[in-house]
């Protein structure tokens, strides 16, 4: 499997939909798109996506992770396109995003309704950044080199 796109959203009383842990160890996956408030992104410690180049996370539930991309992205050594869309009032860990990906070329962040946000981007290969943050006092620190 090279591409996987899951869109599932239900604002009713249904519980979150967890993804199978085998998804995070798929050696052939190149594109992963997840969308929906009821999708639970619970990244296991054994995550390994060696060929993942494109990752899109739109309004998914990543509450369990304090720093969601710190545990996900280091295990994606060729990731070059990252799209994140979330709501700061719903997704607590969307209030401060740290993206540290040496191979990243394209980054899009869309954060709606956060009270205040602080983002850190370490991406020496970056070519395109688009940030839409509707917070009260958004702050972005871009470091072009690893420190």
N, C-alpha and C positions, 0 to 999 in steps of 0.2 A: 504494500500500500504506500503510495507516494503522497497523496493528498487526502486530508480528512477535514470536512466541514460539518460542524454540529450546531444547529440553531434550535434551541428549545427554551421557551419562555412561558411561564404560567404564573400569574400573579395571585392565584387562588391559594388554597390551603395545602397544596401538595408540598411534600418535603423536597429538599434539594436532591438533584440527580447527580450522584457521584460517577466519575468516569473510571473505567477499569484501569488498574495500575499498569497493565501491560501496554497501554497507550504510551506511557512515558518511557518505554524501552523499545520502541519500534525502530529498528535499524534502517528501514527504508523510507521513513516519513520525511518529506521535504517541506510540506505546507500543512500547518495546523490552524484551523479557524474555529474558535469557540464563541458562541453568542447566546446570552440568556441569563437572567438573574437566578434561575433555578439550577444552573450548571455549577456543580461544586468542583473547583480546581484544587485538588489536594495532592500536591506533588510529593511522591515518595522519595526517600533518600537514595533509592537506586535509579533515579532518573538518568537516562542516557539517550539522547537524540542526536547522533553524530552527523546526520545529514539534514537536519532541520534548518531551512533557510528563511522561511517566512512564518511568523507567529502573529496571529490576530486574537486578541482577547477583548470581547465587547460585552460589558456589563455582566461578567461572570462573577460568581461568588468565590472570593479568595480570602475570606475572613480568617481562616485557620493559619495563614502565613503572616508573620510579622513583616518580613521583607520578601515579598513574593518572587521578585525577579532575581534576587541574590541566590536562591536555591535552584532556580529553573535555568537561567541563562548560562551559567558556567558549564553546564553539561550539554550545551548546544554550540560546539566550536566553530560552526560555519554560519551561524545566524546573522543575516544581513538586513532583514526587514522586520520591524517590530511596530505593531499598531495596538494601542491600548486605549480603550474607551471605558470610562467608569463614572460613578456618581459618588462624590465625596461624602454626601449626607447618608448614603446607604452603605458604601464600601469604605470602611474605616481606613484600610491600608492604601487607599487611593489618595490620601492626604499628603503623603510624602513618598515619592517614587525615586528609587535609586536604580539607574540603568548603567551597568558596567559591562559592556560588551565590546571587546577589541575589534571584532569583525563587522560591527553594525554600520550599515551605510545609510539606511532610511529609518527614521523614527517619527511616529505620529502619536501624540498624546492628546486626548480629548477628555478633560475632567470637568464634569458639570456639578454645580452647587456645593463645592467644598467650602468650609468656613475659612481655611487658610492652608496654603500648600507650599511645600518646599521640595523641589526636584533637583537631583544631582545626576548629571549625565557624563559618563566617562566613555567616550567612543572615538578613539583616534582615527578611525576610518570613515567617520560620518561625512555624508555628502548632502543630505537633506534632513531638515528638522522642521516639523510643524507642531506647535503646541497651542492648544486652545484650552485655557484654564479660566474658569469663571469664578475663581476664589476671590475672597476679600482682599488678599494681599499675596498674590502668587509670586514665587521667587524661583528662578532657574539658575543653576550654576553649571556651566558646561566646561568640562576639563578635557582638552583635546589629547592630553597625554596621560598615561597611567602614572600614578604617584605611589 
